[in-house]
Amino acid sequence: MSSNASSYSHDTGTEPGEQQDTSKATTNPFRRTRHGSTSDDTFKGRIRRASLSLKGIVRRERRGSAPAADISNEMRPTTSHSTWHKLRQAASFRHPRTSYGGPGALETIYSPLQAEFPSLPVPGNGLEPPIIPWHTGAAAKAAAALQNESLGYARQYHELVSLAESQNDRESGIGIAFTVSTSQADETVGKGAPIIRKDFITELPPELAVQILSYLDAAQLATASRVSKLWYGMVQDQHVWRQSFLREKTNTYATSHPVQPGTGSGVPSIRPENDWQKIYKAREELDKRWKIGKQARAVFLNGHMDSVYCQQFDENKIITGSRDKTIRIWDMHTLQCRLIIGPPDVVNDTSVLFDPTGHPTHYALFPDDRRVNPSVPVTVSFPTHHSASILCLQYDDEILVTGSSDSTCIVYSVRSGYRPVRRLRFHTAAVLDLAFDDKHIVTCSKDCSICVWDRATGALIKQLNGHTGPVNAVQLRGNTLVSCSGDFTVKLWNIDSGKVIRELTGHTKGLACSQFSEDGRYVASAGSDKVIRIWDANTGECLRTIQAHESLVRSLHIDSVSGRLISGSYDTDIKVFDMETGQQQLDFPGWHASWVLSAKCDYRRIVSTGQDAKILIMDFGADVPNIGMLESARKHEVACDIRNAGFI
């Protein structure tokens, strides 16, 4: 072909210059007459020509029966033209028409080394074709030609594979492509198609379909709802969103069990009226804002007259203790101060409630200096009260305990409107921190000691001595107590035996704060060396060292649900770290005008207090649609109900 650069013709199987004439039967140069001549004029010659004519008819019939050849070619390997040309040159016989270009019959092969053909046929040997005497019948020659063609295919295939293996990696199939028929491919696809297209939501009972969909998260449910109207209707089922939410949003970092609904950790109580899809979306948006850290609404609560040393908060209230000797209870929703508890000379002074111009001293202040929600709280003084700074506090649903520079602690009853129940007196110096559980109240002091009290009776159980400096912080988990001191050490105590279990060393200066994770596995500590250390409480190994602040780290809080670690420092910064990696996640520099004395967080907010007498609330849930649905079902009045206490 003129357009083909190759010297081999796929159509004729001949080299350029070769002539092919299929209109005539090829004469046998070795045929002899009885007298030794090669003349074709004898009677035998006529019979022989008739035989060759019959052979031609057989050839034409075989050319017309293409299916047999097509089947053999269908699975035959294909390769490049140059490789096939090399195989053709190496072949010891020639086709009238190459099998590459199409099926064709092989000519009878005669050995040129023999002067005369054998009188009987010689069968084929392996890949060698049989030898048919020239004087045999045309039918035998046609059968031999068919065998020759099959043997030729086999020989070419083996030579092709051999050549491909010599040029390629024997372990791979590169260079040899086996053609699979379209019908076979369609059959393979057809077998799997019904399974892929099966709509199990349609086939299954609705109860089972809903249960299966509940294993998807919010993004997957949104995708599933777009499949069809039926799927959309199934996805709207409240059971789907409730189960998905409870599975995805109740995992914790360091607690002994998943978050329980209605406990104030961002998982609402199970109520029939809950819209779990809206709840899920609100929680997703809240988590997103925590990651970004730039959409938290900041607001300051004003009212204290001096440094605010301590605080604790929940979804409904904040309770603060100050150097001004007062305890104040704030409404988290309205941002108003509801109650002030203090000595008579303080709470009876009108300057506690009004400034010189007559405006209320309690109000919320936004960063743009907007004053909102002014309030005039109830003031109350009990015979049992603190006469000095309130340095520490803790509360639960039943009691509030405060510690003071007057060396004592006071236990209040929350349910009776924060009326004092008893005073704990034994320390000889300021009570710097305290903690309690269902059985014990633990206090630590500037006198270097730790006291363990019976919660129910207020009786002193034991005093723990071991630190050589002021004990600045304590926390309780089960029968294990953690304490830190100005003597550079963190100690773990067995509260039953009163003995030190383990001492954690590594800090190079005095310690100001220490914290237990809720499950008691981790301890975090920090102080004057500006470094936060995270310890394995079981082994005493220091897991992470965080270069946290530029000045003393005054406050630490571990959120055991999210794994966030909140720190506050004398450098006026509040930072958020990841407990797992130690990496800083968020930084709020300079929000307080002076030292940060306390900083804590829950699922929604960071609340901090400082030397500037202000309470800072960083609310990541502000303006999130339906954020109130994440709150527990506890009545708001239970937290701050002072009317029933007789104060109003």
C-alpha positions in Angstrom: 0.0 0.0 0.0 1.4 3.4 -0.9 0.3 5.0 2.4 2.0 2.3 4.5 5.6 3.0 5.4 6.2 -0.7 6.1 7.7 -3.0 3.3 5.2 -5.7 4.2 1.7 -5.7 2.7 -1.1 -6.7 5.1 -3.4 -7.4 2.2 -1.2 -9.7 0.1 1.5 -10.9 2.3 4.1 -10.2 -0.3 7.2 -8.0 -0.4 7.4 -5.2 -3.0 8.3 -6.5 -6.3 6.7 -9.9 -5.8 3.8 -10.8 -8.1 0.8 -12.7 -7.1 -1.7 -14.3 -9.5 -4.5 -16.1 -7.9 -6.3 -16.7 -11.2 -4.1 -19.6 -12.1 -3.1 -22.8 -10.3 0.6 -22.8 -9.5 2.6 -25.6 -11.4 4.7 -28.0 -9.6 8.3 -27.7 -10.8 9.2 -31.2 -9.5 6.4 -32.9 -11.5 7.8 -35.3 -14.1 6.3 -37.3 -16.9 6.8 -41.0 -17.2 9.7 -40.3 -19.6 11.3 -37.7 -17.3 9.9 -34.6 -19.1 7.8 -31.9 -17.4 5.2 -31.7 -20.1 1.5 -31.3 -19.0 0.1 -32.6 -22.2 -0.3 -36.2 -21.0 -3.6 -37.8 -19.8 -2.2 -37.7 -16.2 -1.7 -34.0 -16.6 -5.3 -33.4 -17.4 -6.4 -35.4 -14.3 -4.0 -33.5 -12.2 -5.4 -30.1 -13.5 -8.9 -31.3 -12.6 -7.7 -32.1 -9.2 -6.2 -28.7 -8.8 -9.5 -27.1 -9.9 -11.3 -29.0 -7.3 -8.8 -27.7 -4.8 -9.6 -24.2 -5.9 -13.3 -24.8 -5.3 -12.5 -26.0 -1.7 -10.5 -22.9 -1.2 -13.3 -20.6 -2.2 -15.7 -22.4 0.0 -13.3 -22.0 2.9 -13.0 -18.3 2.2 -16.7 -18.0 2.4 -16.9 -19.7 5.8 -15.5 -16.9 7.9 -16.9 -17.7 11.3 -14.3 -20.4 12.0 -11.4 -18.1 11.2 -13.0 -15.2 13.1 -13.3 -17.2 16.2 -9.7 -18.2 16.1 -8.6 -14.6 15.4 -10.9 -13.1 18.0 -8.7 -14.1 20.9 -5.4 -14.0 19.0 -2.8 -11.6 20.6 -2.1 -8.4 18.8 1.2 -6.5 18.8 3.1 -3.8 16.9 3.6 -4.0 13.1 7.4 -4.2 13.4 7.4 -7.2 15.8 4.9 -9.0 13.5 7.2 -8.3 10.5 10.1 -9.9 12.3 8.0 -13.0 13.0 7.1 -13.2 9.3 10.7 -13.0 8.2 11.6 -15.8 10.6 8.9 -18.1 9.3 9.9 -21.1 7.2 6.8 -21.1 5.1 4.7 -18.4 3.3 1.0 -17.8 3.2 -0.9 -16.9 0.1 -2.6 -14.4 2.4 -1.3 -13.5 5.9 -3.5 -14.3 8.9 -2.7 -10.8 10.2 -4.7 -9.2 7.4 -7.4 -11.8 7.4 -8.0 -15.6 7.2 -6.6 -17.5 4.2 -5.7 -21.0 3.2 -2.1 -22.2 3.3 -0.5 -23.7 0.1 0.9 -27.1 0.2 4.4 -27.0 1.4 7.0 -29.0 -0.5 10.5 -29.5 0.7 13.0 -28.2 -1.9 15.6 -30.6 -0.5 13.9 -33.7 -1.8 14.3 -34.5 -5.5 11.0 -36.4 -5.4 8.1 -36.4 -3.0 7.4 -39.5 -0.9 4.6 -41.7 -2.3 2.8 -41.7 1.1 1.8 -38.6 3.2 4.1 -37.7 6.0 2.2 -36.5 9.2 3.0 -33.2 10.9 5.5 -33.3 13.8 5.0 -30.7 16.6 4.8 -27.3 14.9 6.1 -28.7 11.5 3.4 -29.1 8.8 2.6 -32.4 7.2 4.0 -33.3 3.7 1.3 -34.3 1.2 2.5 -36.1 -2.1 1.6 -34.2 -5.2 -0.4 -37.1 -6.6 -2.9 -37.3 -3.8 -6.5 -36.1 -3.9 -7.6 -32.5 -3.5 -9.7 -33.3 -0.4 -6.7 -34.5 1.5 -4.8 -31.4 0.4 -7.6 -29.2 1.6 -7.7 -30.9 5.0 -3.9 -30.6 5.2 -4.2 -26.9 4.3 -6.6 -26.4 7.2 -4.2 -28.1 9.6 -1.3 -26.0 8.3 -3.3 -22.9 8.9 -4.0 -23.9 12.6 -0.4 -24.9 13.1 0.7 -21.6 11.6 -1.4 -19.7 14.1 0.0 -21.7 17.0 3.6 -21.2 15.8 3.1 -17.4 15.3 1.6 -17.1 18.8 4.5 -18.9 20.5 7.1 -16.9 18.6 5.2 -13.6 19.4 5.1 -14.4 23.2 8.8 -15.4 23.0 9.7 -12.1 21.3 7.6 -10.1 23.7 9.2 -11.7 26.7 12.6 -11.0 25.4 11.8 -7.3 25.1 9.7 -6.9 28.3 9.5 -7.9 31.9 8.5 -11.5 32.0 6.3 -10.9 35.0 4.2 -8.3 33.2 1.8 -8.3 30.3 3.3 -5.2 28.7 3.5 -5.5 24.9 0.8 -8.2 24.6 -2.9 -7.2 24.4 -5.5 -9.9 24.3 -8.7 -8.7 22.7 -11.9 -9.6 24.5 -15.0 -9.6 22.5 -17.6 -6.9 23.1 -20.3 -9.5 23.8 -18.1 -10.9 26.6 -17.6 -7.5 28.2 -21.3 -6.7 28.0 -22.1 -9.9 29.7 -19.6 -9.1 32.5 -21.1 -5.7 33.1 -24.6 -7.0 32.9 -24.1 -9.5 35.7 -23.3 -6.7 38.2 -25.6 -4.0 37.0 -28.8 -5.1 38.9 -27.0 -5.1 42.3 -25.6 -1.6 41.7 -29.0 -0.2 40.7 -30.8 -1.7 43.7 -32.8 0.8 45.7 -32.7 -0.8 49.1 -34.7 2.1 50.7 -37.6 1.1 48.4 -37.3 -2.6 49.0 -36.8 -2.5 52.8 -39.5 -1.9 55.5 -39.4 1.8 56.5 -38.3 1.0 60.1 -35.2 -0.8 58.8 -34.4 1.8 56.1 -34.5 4.5 58.8 -32.2 2.5 61.0 -29.7 2.1 58.2 -29.8 5.8 57.3 -29.1 6.8 60.9 -25.6 5.5 60.5 -24.8 8.4 58.2 -23.4 11.8 59.5 -24.9 15.2 58.6 -23.0 15.6 55.3 -23.9 12.1 54.1 -27.5 12.6 55.1 -27.6 15.8 53.1 -26.3 13.9 50.1 -28.8 11.0 50.6 -31.7 13.4 50.7 -31.0 14.4 47.1 -31.3 10.9 45.7 -35.1 10.9 45.4 -38.3 12.1 47.0 -38.6 8.8 48.9 -35.1 9.1 50.2 -35.7 12.8 51.1 -38.8 11.8 53.1 -36.9 9.0 55.0 -34.0 11.4 55.8 -36.4 13.8 57.5 -37.3 11.2 60.1 -36.3 12.5 63.6 -35.0 9.1 64.6 -32.4 9.3 61.8 -31.0 12.7 63.0 -31.3 11.8 66.7 -29.3 8.6 66.4 -26.7 10.3 64.1 -26.3 13.2 66.5 -25.9 11.0 69.6 -23.3 8.8 67.8 -21.3 11.7 66.3 -21.5 14.3 69.0 -21.2 12.4 72.3 -17.6 11.1 71.9 -15.1 12.5 74.4 -11.4 12.9 74.8 -10.9 11.9 78.4 -14.0 10.8 80.2 -15.0 7.4 81.4 -18.2 7.3 79.3 -19.8 9.3 76.4 -21.6 12.6 77.1 -25.0 11.9 78.6 -28.0 13.9 77.3 -29.1 16.8 79.5 -25.9 17.2 81.4 -25.0 20.6 80.1 -22.3 19.5 77.7 -24.0 20.5 74.4 -26.2 17.3 74.2 -29.8 18.2 75.0 -32.2 16.0 76.9 -34.2 13.4 75.0 -37.6 15.1 74.6 -40.4 14.4 72.1 -40.5 18.0 70.9 -36.8 18.1 69.9 -36.0 18.9 66.3 -32.8 16.8 66.0 -32.0 18.0 62.5 -31.9 21.6 63.7 -30.0 20.5 66.8 -27.4 18.8 64.6 -27.0 21.8 62.4 -26.5 24.1 65.3 -23.9 21.9 66.8 -22.1 21.6 63.5 -22.0 25.4 63.2 -20.8 25.8 66.8 -17.9 23.3 66.2 -16.9 25.2 63.1 -16.7 28.4 65.0 -14.4 26.8 67.6 -12.1 25.8 64.8 -12.0 29.2 63.2 -11.9 31.1 66.5 -12.9 34.5 64.9 -16.6 34.5 65.3 -16.9 34.5 69.1 -18.9 37.4 70.6 -17.0 39.1 73.4 -18.8 40.8 76.3 -17.6 42.1 79.6 -19.6 41.9 82.9 -18.9 44.9 85.2 -19.8 45.1 88.9 -16.9 43.9 91.0 -14.8 46.6 92.6 -11.5 44.7 92.7 -9.6 41.7 91.2 -11.8 38.7 90.4 -9.8 35.7 91.6 -12.1 32.8 90.9 -15.2 31.7 88.9 -17.3 28.8 87.8 -20.1 28.7 85.3 -22.7 26.6 83.5 -25.5 27.1 81.0 -27.5 29.3 83.3 -25.2 31.1 85.7 -21.7 32.4 86.6 -20.6 32.5 90.2 -17.5 34.7 90.9 -15.4 35.5 94.0 -13.4 38.7 94.4 -10.9 40.6 96.4 -13.7 42.9 97.3 -14.9 40.1 99.7 -18.1 39.4 97.8 -19.5 36.4 95.9 -21.7 37.4 93.0 -24.2 35.3 91.0 -24.8 36.3 87.3 -27.5 35.2 84.9 -25.8 33.7 81.8 -28.8 34.5 79.6 -29.6 38.0 80.5 -26.0 38.9 81.6 -27.4 40.6 84.7 -26.1 40.2 88.3 -28.8 38.6 90.4 -27.3 38.3 93.9 -24.4 39.7 96.0 -23.2 37.8 99.1 -20.7 39.5 101.4 -20.0 41.1 104.8 -22.4 43.7 106.0 -20.1 46.7 105.7 -19.6 45.9 102.0 -23.1 44.9 100.8 -24.8 47.8 102.7 -22.8 50.4 100.9 -24.8 52.0 98.1 -21.6 52.3 96.0 -21.9 48.5 95.4 -25.1 49.1 93.4 -24.8 52.6 92.0 -22.1 54.9 90.7 -21.8 58.6 91.7 -24.1 59.6 88.9 -26.8 57.2 90.0 -26.4 54.7 87.2 -26.2 51.0 88.1 -22.7 49.6 88.5 -23.7 46.2 87.1 -24.0 46.0 83.3 -22.7 44.2 80.3 -20.2 46.0 78.0 -19.5 45.1 74.4 -16.1 45.9 72.9 -17.5 48.9 71.1 -18.4 50.4 74.5 -22.1 49.7 74.3 -23.6 49.2 77.7 -26.5 46.8 77.8 -28.7 45.0 80.4 -28.0 47.1 83.5 -29.1 45.5 86.8 -29.5 46.1 90.5 -28.9 42.8 92.2 -30.2 41.7 95.6 -27.6 42.1 98.3 -27.4 39.8 101.3 -25.1 39.3 104.3 -25.3 36.3 106.6 -23.8 36.0 110.1 -21.4 33.4 108.7 -19.4 35.3 106.0 -15.8 35.9 104.8 -13.9 38.9 106.1 -11.3 38.9 103.4 -10.7 38.1 99.7 -12.5 35.2 98.1 -9.7 33.2 96.5 -11.4 30.0 95.4 -14.8 28.4 95.0 -16.7 25.4 93.6 -20.3 24.4 93.3 -22.7 21.7 92.2 -26.5 21.3 92.4 -26.4 21.1 96.2 -23.6 23.1 97.7 -21.3 26.0 97.1 -17.9 26.0 98.9 -15.7 29.1 99.1 -12.2 29.6 100.4 -10.7 32.9 101.6 -7.7 34.8 102.7 -9.3 34.6 106.2 -8.0 31.0 106.3 -11.5 29.5 106.4 -14.0 27.9 104.0 -17.8 28.3 104.0 -20.3 25.7 102.7 -23.5 27.2 101.3 -26.8 25.4 100.4 -27.7 26.1 96.8 -31.2 24.9 97.1 -32.0 27.2 100.0 -30.8 30.3 98.2 -27.1 30.1 99.1 -27.5 30.2 102.8 -24.4 29.2 104.7 -24.4 25.7 106.2 -21.1 25.6 108.1 -17.6 27.0 108.2 -14.5 24.8 107.8 -11.7 26.1 110.0 -8.2 24.5 110.5 -5.7 26.1 108.1 -3.4 28.7 109.6 -3.1 30.8 106.4 -5.1 31.7 103.3 -7.0 28.9 101.6 -5.7 29.1 98.0 -7.8 26.3 96.3 -10.4 23.7 97.0 -12.1 20.7 95.4 -14.9 18.3 96.4 -16.8 15.2 95.3 -19.6 13.2 96.8 -17.7 12.2 99.9 -14.8 14.7 100.5 -14.0 18.4 100.5 -10.2 19.0 99.9 -8.6 22.4 100.7 -5.0 23.6 100.3 -3.3 26.5 101.9 -0.5 28.9 102.0 0.5 27.0 105.2 1.9 24.3 102.8 -0.7 21.7 103.9 -3.7 19.9 102.4 -6.9 19.2 104.5 -9.4 16.5 103.7 -12.9 17.1 105.1 -16.1 15.0 105.3 -18.6 16.6 103.0 -21.7 15.5 104.9 -20.6 16.6 108.4 -17.7 19.0 107.8 -15.4 17.0 110.1 -11.7 17.1 109.4 -10.6 13.6 108.3 -6.9 14.1 107.8 -4.2 16.6 107.0 -1.6 15.9 104.2 1.9 17.2 104.6 4.6 16.8 102.1 5.0 20.0 100.1 7.7 22.5 101.2 6.0 25.6 99.7 2.5 27.0 99.5 0.1 24.6 97.9 -1.5 26.6 95.2 -3.9 24.1 93.6 -5.7 20.8 94.3 -8.1 18.6 92.4 -9.8 15.3 93.2 -10.6 12.2 91.0 -11.9 9.3 92.9 -9.5 8.4 95.7 -6.6 10.2 94.0 -5.7 13.8 94.7 -3.3 16.0 92.6 -1.6 19.1 94.1 1.0 21.6 93.0 3.2 23.9 95.0 5.7 26.7 94.9 8.3 24.0 95.7 8.4 23.2 91.9 6.6 19.8 92.3 3.3 18.1 91.4 2.2 15.3 93.7 -0.3 12.6 93.4 -1.8 11.4 96.7 -4.0 8.4 97.8 -6.7 10.2 99.7 -7.5 7.1 101.8 -4.0 6.3 103.0 -2.8 10.0 102.9 0.5 8.9 101.2 2.1 10.3 98.1 1.7 7.9 95.1 3.9 9.7 92.6 5.8 12.9 92.4 6.0 14.7 89.0 9.2 16.7 88.6 10.4 18.8 85.6 9.3 22.3 86.2 12.1 24.7 87.0 10.1 27.3 89.0 7.1 27.4 91.4 3.8 26.1 90.2 0.5 28.0 90.2 -2.0 25.6 88.8 -2.7 21.9 88.1 -5.6 20.0 86.6 -6.9 16.5 86.3 -8.7 15.2 83.2 -12.2 13.8 84.1 -11.1 10.2 83.8 -7.9 10.8 85.8 -5.6 9.7 83.1 -3.9 13.1 82.5 -2.5 15.9 84.6 -1.7 19.4 83.3 0.5 21.8 85.3 2.0 25.2 84.8 3.5 28.1 86.8 6.3 30.6 86.9 8.5 28.9 84.3 5.8 29.8 81.6 5.6 26.2 80.5 2.6 23.8 80.5 3.4 20.2 81.0 1.0 17.3 80.4 1.6 14.2 82.3 0.5 10.6 82.3 -1.0 10.2 85.7 -0.5 6.4 85.7 3.2 6.3 84.8 4.4 9.8 85.7 5.8 10.3 82.2 5.7 13.9 80.8 3.9 13.5 77.6 4.1 17.0 76.2 5.9 20.3 77.1 4.2 23.4 75.7 6.1 26.7 75.6 2.8 28.6 76.3 3.2 32.1 77.6 5.6 35.0 78.1 4.8 35.3 81.8 3.5 33.2 84.7 0.7 30.8 83.8 -1.9 31.5 86.5 -4.8 29.3 85.3 -5.4 25.9 83.5 -8.6 24.2 82.6 -9.0 20.8 80.9 -12.2 20.3 78.9 -12.3 16.5 79.0 -15.1 16.3 76.4 -13.5 18.2 73.6 -9.8 17.8 74.6 -9.2 21.5 74.8 -6.8 23.0 77.3 -7.5 26.6 78.3 -4.7 28.7 79.9 -4.6 32.2 81.3 -1.5 34.1 82.1 -0.1 37.2 83.7 0.8 38.3 80.1 -2.9 39.0 79.7 -3.3 36.3 77.0 -5.9 33.5 77.0 -4.9 30.5 74.8 -6.5 27.3 73.7 -4.4 24.2 73.1 -5.1 20.7 71.9 -4.4 18.2 74.7 -3.7 15.4 72.2 -1.0 17.2 70.2 0.0 20.2 72.3 -0.6 22.5 69.4 -2.1 25.9 70.0 -5.5 26.3 68.5 -6.6 29.8 69.5 -5.1 32.9 71.0 -7.0 35.8 72.6 -4.3 38.4 73.5 -4.9 41.5 75.6 -8.6 41.1 76.2 -7.9 41.8 79.9 -6.2 45.0 80.9 -4.1 43.1 83.4 -3.3 39.6 84.8 -5.7 36.8 83.8 -6.5 35.0 87.1 -9.0 32.4 85.9 -10.0 31.0 82.5 -12.4 28.1 81.9 -14.6 26.8 79.0 -17.5 24.6 78.2 -18.9 23.4 74.9 -19.9 26.9 73.9 -18.0 29.6 75.8 -14.7 30.7 77.4 -15.2 32.6 80.6 -12.3 34.4 82.2 -11.6 36.8 85.1 -8.7 39.1 85.9 -7.1 41.7 87.9 -9.0 44.4 86.0 -12.2 43.4 88.0 -14.0 42.3 84.8 -15.6 39.0 83.7 -15.0 38.2 80.0 -17.4 35.9 78.1 -16.2 34.7 74.7 -19.4 33.2 73.2 -18.9 31.0 70.1 -22.6 30.2 70.0 -23.9 33.8 69.8 -26.1 34.2 66.8 -26.0 30.6 65.8 -29.5 29.6 64.7 -31.3 27.4 67.3 -28.3 27.3 69.6 -30.6 27.2 72.6 -31.7 23.7 71.5 -28.3 22.4 72.7 -29.0 23.3 76.3 -30.2 20.9 78.9 -33.8 20.7 80.1 -33.0 22.0 83.6 -35.2 24.9 84.6 -33.5 28.2 84.4 -35.0 29.2 87.8 -33.3 26.3 89.6 -29.9 28.0 89.0 -30.7 31.5 90.2 -33.9 31.3 92.0 -33.4 33.8 94.9 -37.1 34.7 95.1 -38.0 31.4 96.8 -35.1 32.0 99.2 -36.9 35.0 100.6 -34.4 37.6 99.4 -37.0 39.5 97.3 
